[in-house]
Amino acid sequence: MAKSPAFQFYVKDWLSDPQLKMASHSTKGIWVDMLCYMWDAPERGELVGTEEQIIRLLGAKEGDFRLFCDEAKTLAFCYFSVTDSLLVTVRNRRMFREEKERENNRIRQGRFRSKRQSNEKVTAPSPSPSPKRKKKKEKVVVSDEEWIKTLEDNPIYKGIEVRILHGKMLVWCENNGKKPTRRRFVNWLNREDKPLGKGIDKPTTPKGKPTQRCQKCEGMFYHLLRVRDMNLCPECAERVE
């Protein structure tokens, strides 16, 4: 993992730490340089070496470094220790502690990822239940002949020539580019006026020559066919104005 190019410098702690404020200016300067080297050290937050090695690293004078060592021991603004083999250990407590916490966090996340990967290899995915398909109800197909017969037997349309009106509806739809659906024909029947009295009165043919003429088929007729507020030719079902 690449190291961060910078570290947090707590200005308030630097200016308000009473132990550090009692140190000399040379000690503070050496301590700031040490913080920078600690950030890039193999063990972040800590410097370990002999006095000569650390003096060479900092480029400080021997007297200034010895003053730093004495003030670090007495003021305790950092961790400072010297072993029997004359190895000096200087440590910034906060930087060292935060680095350990980051390292422990990386280890914990690595264990979690490896455990999850191992569980995925061992545990086979449970098959998802297949959705139940609803059974479609079979539609009963009724032929046009049977359907017209049911309309004729319906008492609502008693006295109405269902078959004749159905033929007229087919001709009208063909000439007007409409679909002759059953719903259209039922609406057609519902708009048809029932004849008065019992049975169906046969239309009487008026005497004389027919006076109406269709401009499309040029047929002659006596009366127009009235359907849906429209005047239709009884021969070709064309609309007549």
N, C-alpha and C positions, 0 to 999 in steps of 0.2 A: 504493500500500500504506500503510495507516494506521500511524502511529508508535506504538511501545510507550509506555505511560504512565509507565514507570519504568525505571531502569537499575540494574545491579549495582554496589554500592559495596563494594569490597574492604577491609574493616575492617583485616585483618591487614597488608595492604600500607601502608595509611594510617598505622598506628601503628608499623610496623617499618622504614619507608623512612628510612635515615639522612640522606639529602639533604634530605628534607622536614622531618625533626625539627630540623634546624639552622636552618630558616626561622623568621621572626618570626610571632607570632600574627596580626598584620594580614595578612601574606602568605598564611597558611593560610586565613583567612576569605575573602579575595579568590579564592583558588584553588578553594574549595568552591563559591562562587557561579558562577565560570566553568564548572565542571563541569556545573552545572545548565543554564546557557545553551548550552553546547556540545551537550548532549543534544537540545535543540530547535532547533539551528542548521540552516540549509540544508545545510551540509556538516557532518554529525555528527562531533563530536570536535574541531572547529576553530572559532576565532573570528578574524576578520580585520577590521581597521578602524584608524582613527587613534587616538592616545592620547585625544583629547577624546571620540571616539565611545565608546570602551570605558569611560572613566571615567563618562560619562553613562549607559551601560548598567548598570554595576555600582552606581552611586550611591556611589562611593568618593571619598575625598579625593585630591587630586592628589599629595600627598606620600606617602600610603600606596601609591598605584599605582606611583609611580616606585620606591619601595622594593621592590615586587613585581617590577618589571622587572629591577632590579639583582640580586636574589636568584635570579630565574629564570635569568639568564645564568650566574651563578657556580655555583649549586648544581645546575642542569640537572635539576630534578625534572619538567620538561616541555619540550616543544619551543618555543623562543622565537626570533623573528627580526624584524628591522626592515629594510625595504627603503629604497632611496634616496628614494622618495617618501613616506617616514615612515609607511608602512603596517605595523602591528604584527600579527604572526601568532602566536597562542598555540594550542598543540595538545596534547591528551592522547593519548599514543602508543597506549595500549591501546584506548581508545574509537574512535579513528580507524582502527586496524588491523582491529578486529572489524567495523566498519561496511563496510569495503572487502571483507572476506571474505563478508559477507552479500550484498552487491551482486553480487559475482562468482558466488556460488551461485545467485542469482535469474537472472542472465543465462544460466548454464549450463543450468539447468532449463528456461528458456524455449526455448533452442535445441533441447534434447532433445524437448520437446513438439511444436514446429513440424516437426522432422524426422520424428517418428513420424506426425503427421497427413499430411504429404506422402507418406510411404510408403504409408499406408493408401489414399490417393486413387489412386496410380499402380498399386500391386500389387493385382490382383484376387484375391479369396479363391479358393483352390483348391477345386474341388468335392469334397465328401466322397464316398468310394466308397460306392455303394449296397450295403447288405448282401445277401449271396446268400441267396436263399430256398431252403430245402430242399424238394426235391420230396417231396410226400406220397405214400406208397405207397397205391395204389388197393386198397381193401378188396374182397375177393371176397364178394359177398352170396350166401349159401346159404339157400334157402327152408327152411321148417320140415319140409316133406315129405322133401327131400333129407337134411336133418340127422338126422331120425328114422331114415331108411333106413341112414345110416352107423352109427348106434347099433345097429341091428338086425344089421348085418353084422359088428359088432365082436365078436370071440370072447369078450371079457370078460363081455358081457351075454348070452351064449348060454343059452338056456333061460328067459329072462325075457320076458314079454309087454310089450315097450317101449311099444307104442301104447296098450294098456289103462292102463298106469301113467301115461302122459302125459295121458290123458283124466282120470284121477282127480286128477292134480296140477292141471289146469286148474280142475276143479270146486272143489277145496280152496282154491285161490288166490282164486277169485271169491267164495267165501263168507267168507273171512277177510281180505279186503282186501289181498292180497299180489300182487306182480307175478310172473307165470309166466315167469321168465327161464330161459334155457338152463342157466345155472350151477345154479339151484335144482333143475332136473329131473335134472341129472347127479348132484348130491348125493342126490336122491331114489332114483335107480337104485342108487347105491353102497351105500345102506342096505337095499336090498331083498335078502331072502334068496333064494338060488337053490334051485330044487326039487331033491330027491334023485333020482338015476338019470337016464337019458336021456330027453330030451323033457320035456314038461310033463304032469303028472298032472292029469287032469280032476277037478275037485272033485265029490265025491259029495253029493247032496242028502239030508240026513237024513230019515228017515221021521217022519211026524207033523206037527203044526202048528208054525209058527215061534213061538218064545217071547220073542224080543227085540222091543222097540218103540221107535221114535224119537219123541221128544217134539215135534220140529219138523215133520217130514213125516208123522208118525203111521203110518209104514210098519212092517210086520212083517218080521222077518228072523231067520235062525237064528244067525249069528255076526257079531260086529263086525269092522270092517276095522281092522287094526293097522298104523299108520303113524307112525313117529317117536315111539314110546312113547305114542301117543295112540289112543284108541278112536274110530273114525269110523263113521258110518252108511253102509252100502254104497249106499244110494239117493241121499242128498243130501250126503254127505261132511261132515255136521255132527258136531261133537265130542260124544261121549256119555260122560257120567261114570259 
